């Protein structure tokens, strides 16, 4: 995101900024509407899109965890990466780069997923849960903002994971190629791929509908740089509202679709794929927000950057996937009944690791 000085606010720049804000609002409205309609098409309630949940389902579909209710290769994830990939090529913005603390990014991605699965949703689903009337997400939003606020303290002090380097074109093509293979596996359904027979994994729109939705959202997110974490970060650091407007637009559109089709059910109890433990909803999203700031973007943004050729973001996505597998193999993920003890320990441990990473990389920057 570009830092804006008041002295730069002349006619041309103001016009450009107005255009950018209009574009991100329109994109947010389209994305929110698509999320609402995906629920009508068959996706779980309040889960038209959820990066954490869909990555979890996908690794389950590949057999990397054996939680039977959450196993399905989600076409939305495939579409997000490929949509960003194709549009970045068309716009000349595809850049093969990486090498900025890859192992650290993997670890951060791992613990961002731990936080998301404690809350039962990524920042994207946080907005969709609010738009569906799930008031448990209010505590999640508070935690999300607090985690981002903590992260911005380190940004102000010079936190950095160091520079990136130009890599080979093969590096940037790897993840789009992997997602294309995933699509083939989904459509051909060989015997070694797992499909849930009940639960969230068995609740989904027709694969082609989900894929098209992912392609559109991936392209829009690439074009506008939409990031759920970046919206709050930019307000704190720069008093810039552009990204947060996209955030609000997603909520408004999803809310209106839910309201129009009877999917708005306000309250705390009996919300779909959610629990009512306010403390751990808050802490889970605080960890997700903090870790995402240290990564430089939310899980959605990591997928979009992966499509653009950023190998560092691809490593973060692999961290998310590994975190999802661990969460269900070792009982870390929450459920509708609430958090597990193992999950609570993992979230606390995640905060410790995130703080160590933040402090270590801030000191190196200032050295």
Buried (B, 14 or more C-beta within 10 A) or exposed (E): BEEBEEEEEEEEEEEEBEEBBEBBBBBBBBBBBBBBBBBBBEBBBBBBBBBBBBBBBBBBBBEBBEBBBBBBBBBBBBBBBBBBBBBBBEEEEBBBBBBBBBEBBBBBBBBBBBBBBBBBBBBBBBBBBBBBBBBBBBBBBBBBBBBBBBBBEBBEEEBBBEEBEEBEEEBBBBBBEBBBEBBEBBEEEEEEBBBBEEBBBBBBBEBEBBBBBBBBBBBBBBBBBBBBBBBBBBBBBBEBEBBBBBBBBBBBBBBBBBBEEEBBBEEBEEBBBBBBBBEBBBBBBBBBBBBBBBBBBBBBBBBBBBBBBBBBBBBBBBBBBBBBBBBBEEBBBBBEEEBBEEBBEBBEEBBEBBBEBBEEBBEEBEE
